[in-house]
Amino acid sequence: MLTPLDAWICSKIAPSVTGAPNEPLTRSRLEDYQLGRLRATVEHARSHSPFYQRQLAGIVDTGLRSLEDISALPFTTPADILAHDLRFLCVSQGEIERVVTLCSSGTTNAAKRLHFTRQELELTVDFFHHGMTTLVAPGERVLILMPGELPGSVGDLLLQGLERLGAQGILHGIVRDESAAIHQIIVEEIDCLVGLPVQLLGLVRHADAATIPPGRIKSVLLSADHVPAAIVREIERAWGCPVFNHYGMTEMGLGGAVDCRARNGGHLREADLYVEIIDPVSGRPLPDGEPGEVVFTTLTRVGMPLIRYRSGDLSRFIPQPCPCGTVLKRLARVTGRLAGRLQLASGGRLGMAELDEALFPLPGLLNFRAAVTVEHNRDCLQVSLLSRAGASAGLCRAVRAALEGIPVLRQAVAGDYLRIAPPVVMTDSNWQSSSSIKRTLHDYREKKKC
Ligand SMILES: [Zn+2]
């Protein structure tokens, strides 16, 4: 079985759709279910959430006749949650089990808060349980390199999901000491690792990685909004095991989509989420296959439902059938975030994804930071590197060459719109690990102009 998700979703939607419970999942059964859930979600939000009462007040008819009708409803944005999180609630605060606070990456210190009921956390545990059977067998041991101390945190929910499938989850948390994590992998005979892409790259490229017995690690799950293909290739090459992607954000209820064994696109959690890809400028839904912004509506959340939430992530649906035969929609690897893409003086746009794919293949590079400043009316790209001990000598030259190979940067340099500053190599001690924080391309140009 290449994916367990179709059977799982089939069993979840069976009580809500016509047909025999053991009837296989089809696209039309799933869409019947989604239409019913969309109608229910819109009505529930409009009746119980002060935010949506107001947001939907001007819309005379919210009765959806088809899935496409959802496009008549307004978007919900991260700024809406930032400003009014409590006005989204459809239940009393006493019914909220967990509040997740997300720090904004903007210039303010404002934080976005997401509220979940116990039942909603249960839905995520259920997704993790079934999703993880793609890559973990009962009896196997999984080291979780993500935060998990707090009840309801991603690590905690994953531990619960793994327990249900008969695997043993072991919480390590964010990696602060690679040697200690590698030691734990060996001593505890870990079969599978779950973590953030740059953190896993740090393990693969650590000197102690050679002490991990060949074949010890059987699978890796990388979870992030953007998983660089260069890091996937590096882990697969070093450890000879398949690397799976998980895409999710807190607003989705932490889990969103996971690869099947064909590892060709994330299979969406479609019983809980209705996902659209829209043109980020016009806001219009795009046909399957065209790249745009991921927008989703929650289908099973009663505490803080979200209608047409703009994720800011860039991806596309993969229209071709998956070798696993799934009827679920598949999301291509997220290629970056809208907000993180900077407009250069040359007119081109640069995002972390381009930098990631160009720089992470370079041996010895563990992480980097990048910022654009202004210098004599030109853009200036500054990159700081975290490198493996002893790897810095040739690395700066290689980084520079890799940066000059990125088309948008090459054009900007050729037109004298941009200078690439000599990369700065940092050591572990002055790096101040920011690995748990979203990696972004910083824009310091406005500040310098003032
Ligand atoms: Zn598949």
Residues whose N, C-alpha, C, O or C-beta is under 5 A from the ligand:
A	BS01	ZN	T3 C260 A262 C322 C324 T326
